Amino acid sequence: MRRRDAMERRVTFARSELGSRTSRALFIFVVFVFIPLGRTFYLSFFNTRSTGVISTFNGIDHYIDLVTSATFRSSLLATGTLCALHRALGIALGLVLAVLLNQRLRGISVFRTMMASTIAISARSARSSGCSSSIRASAC
């Protein structure tokens, strides 16, 4: 019975610690991401001086100018093309590396070690970043 109570206390402590970390991270995320994002969206409806002082209300005219701009459309097309090529090349490179890892070649163990070391290093970094032993590293 004592063992079960001790185990329940550890689980409760781990959950409260995880909740505490999550709430702190959420607070920081809101303060440094959502509030500036909302302020930027609000300020986009105004004309400002070079000092940053709001001068006049402009409404959605800035967005209309943006959508009708040929420069914006061409940069949007270039960004989409770059993203599609990046995704396709990443998948192709991953497939080639996966096939190479399954081959019986001379020195393949060194290659496998180099590929697996990135996973081991990132797992070790997560473990040494302050995660307690009662919580899995994936939860930190």
Contacts in CASP RR format, 6 or more apart in sequence:
PFRMAT RR
TARGET T0000
AUTHOR 0000-0000-0000
METHOD contacts of the structure
MODEL  1
MRRRDAMERRVTFARSELGSRTSRALFIFVVFVFIPLGRTFYLSFFNTRS
TGVISTFNGIDHYIDLVTSATFRSSLLATGTLCALHRALGIALGLVLAVL
LNQRLRGISVFRTMMASTIAISARSARSSGCSSSIRASAC
10 134 0 8 1.000
13 134 0 8 1.000
14 132 0 8 1.000
14 134 0 8 1.000
14 135 0 8 1.000
17 132 0 8 1.000
17 134 0 8 1.000
17 135 0 8 1.000
18 135 0 8 1.000
18 139 0 8 1.000
21 140 0 8 1.000
43 54 0 8 1.000
44 62 0 8 1.000
44 63 0 8 1.000
45 57 0 8 1.000
45 58 0 8 1.000
45 59 0 8 1.000
45 60 0 8 1.000
45 62 0 8 1.000
46 54 0 8 1.000
46 55 0 8 1.000
46 56 0 8 1.000
46 57 0 8 1.000
46 58 0 8 1.000
46 59 0 8 1.000
47 54 0 8 1.000
47 55 0 8 1.000
47 56 0 8 1.000
47 57 0 8 1.000
47 58 0 8 1.000
48 54 0 8 1.000
48 55 0 8 1.000
49 55 0 8 1.000
66 72 0 8 1.000
97 115 0 8 1.000
100 108 0 8 1.000
100 111 0 8 1.000
101 108 0 8 1.000
101 111 0 8 1.000
101 112 0 8 1.000
101 115 0 8 1.000
105 111 0 8 1.000
123 137 0 8 1.000
126 137 0 8 1.000
126 138 0 8 1.000
126 140 0 8 1.000
127 137 0 8 1.000
129 140 0 8 1.000
130 140 0 8 1.000
131 137 0 8 1.000
131 139 0 8 1.000
131 140 0 8 1.000
END
